[in-house]
Amino acid sequence: MGTSKRASRSRLGTRIQLTKDSNKEQINAGLSGLSEEEYIEFSSLNKKYIEKFGFPFIMAVKGKDKETIKACMKERINFSYEEEIEAALIHVYKIAKFRLDDLISTYDVN
């Protein structure tokens, strides 16, 4: 498997450019090492999700594994649009908090 295919796997079948932090979080969650079968399943779920909601799946994946992420995708694809907007915004908040916490923990005040 080529590097470009492996890199695209972390995007769950989308063409969205990931930030350095997002890429690192998805690698740590095991999304860069998906088998061909797993990649096809994640891509299919993400495609259905985008078709239904009009935006890509958003989840704070820090500390999660690929099975937890897949289960969350399967659950949330059944949400109403309003429920999913609320869930996505909660995850955007969590992502921002994780990243701010990381910045604060690396900042040396001395």
Secondary structure as GFF3:
##gff-version 3
##sequence-region A 1 110
A	DSSP	alpha_helix	3	9	.	.	.	ID=ss1
A	DSSP	alpha_helix	20	28	.	.	.	ID=ss2
A	DSSP	three_ten_helix	31	33	.	.	.	ID=ss3
A	DSSP	alpha_helix	36	53	.	.	.	ID=ss4
A	DSSP	alpha_helix	66	76	.	.	.	ID=ss5
A	DSSP	alpha_helix	81	106	.	.	.	ID=ss6
###
